Amino acid sequence: MSEAKSEESSAEGAALNALLSACPCGKVPTAIYVYADSDRPKWAYCHGNCCGEWNIEFRAGYADLASDEIQRLSEEAWNAAPRAPADNAD
């Protein structure tokens, strides 16, 4: 990977980190993964790439799993979910 692309990827990761709230594990995910039982679900689940232990169920509104809309909805649900203070941070 070229140095310019590496710096660009780092900047994108830092920008995403600034947009996502910390997981109860104590880490801030760099990505949110969305999964569901169908391609256009009414409800879906998401989890961060930090630990995969904490899942959020959110209303997907029949958005396509590959769409920007469902990613936006998952990030909003992730950030809006209540959290207790992390006592197991590494």
C-alpha positions as CSV (number, residue, x, y, z in Angstrom):
1,M,0.0,0.0,0.0
2,S,1.4,3.4,-0.8
3,E,2.1,5.9,1.9
4,A,-0.6,8.3,0.6
5,K,-3.3,5.6,0.7
6,S,-2.1,4.5,4.1
7,E,-2.5,8.0,5.5
8,E,-5.9,8.3,3.8
9,S,-7.0,5.1,5.4
10,S,-5.8,6.2,8.8
11,A,-7.6,9.5,8.4
12,E,-10.9,7.7,7.4
13,G,-10.5,5.3,10.4
14,A,-9.9,8.3,12.8
15,A,-12.9,10.1,11.4
16,L,-15.1,7.0,11.9
17,N,-13.8,6.6,15.5
18,A,-14.8,10.1,16.2
19,L,-18.4,9.2,15.1
20,L,-18.8,6.0,17.1
21,S,-19.3,5.7,20.8
22,A,-17.1,3.3,22.9
23,C,-18.3,-0.2,23.4
24,P,-18.9,-1.5,26.9
25,C,-15.6,-3.5,26.5
26,G,-13.8,-0.1,26.7
27,K,-12.7,0.0,23.1
28,V,-14.0,2.3,20.3
29,P,-14.9,0.2,17.2
30,T,-13.5,1.2,13.8
31,A,-16.4,-0.6,12.0
32,I,-20.0,-1.6,12.7
33,Y,-21.2,-4.9,11.3
34,V,-24.8,-5.4,10.4
35,Y,-26.6,-8.8,10.1
36,A,-30.2,-10.0,9.8
37,D,-32.3,-12.9,8.7
38,S,-33.2,-11.4,5.3
39,D,-31.8,-9.0,2.8
40,R,-34.4,-6.3,3.6
41,P,-35.2,-6.7,7.3
42,K,-37.6,-4.8,9.4
43,W,-35.2,-5.3,12.4
44,A,-31.5,-6.0,12.3
45,Y,-28.6,-6.4,14.6
46,C,-25.2,-4.7,14.7
47,H,-22.0,-5.1,16.7
48,G,-18.6,-3.4,16.6
49,N,-15.4,-4.9,15.4
50,C,-13.8,-4.5,18.8
51,C,-15.1,-7.5,20.7
52,G,-18.2,-8.8,19.0
53,E,-19.8,-9.4,22.4
54,W,-22.2,-6.5,22.5
55,N,-25.1,-6.5,20.0
56,I,-27.7,-3.8,19.3
57,E,-31.1,-4.6,17.8
58,F,-32.4,-1.7,15.7
59,R,-35.2,-0.9,13.4
60,A,-33.9,-1.3,9.8
61,G,-37.2,-0.3,8.1
62,Y,-36.7,-2.8,5.3
63,A,-33.5,-1.1,4.1
64,D,-31.2,-3.3,2.0
65,L,-28.4,-4.9,4.0
66,A,-25.8,-3.6,1.5
67,S,-27.1,0.0,1.6
68,D,-25.7,3.2,3.1
69,E,-29.0,3.7,4.8
70,I,-28.8,0.6,6.9
71,Q,-25.2,1.5,7.9
72,R,-26.4,4.9,9.0
73,L,-29.2,3.4,11.0
74,S,-26.9,0.9,12.6
75,E,-24.4,3.7,13.6
76,E,-27.2,5.8,15.0
77,A,-28.5,2.8,17.0
78,W,-25.0,2.0,18.3
79,N,-24.4,5.6,19.5
80,A,-27.9,5.9,21.0
81,A,-27.7,2.7,23.1
82,P,-27.3,3.2,26.8
83,R,-24.0,2.1,28.3
84,A,-22.7,1.3,31.8
85,P,-19.1,2.3,32.6
86,A,-16.6,-0.2,31.3
87,D,-14.8,-2.0,34.2
88,N,-13.1,-4.6,32.0
89,A,-11.1,-2.3,29.7
90,D,-7.7,-3.7,28.6
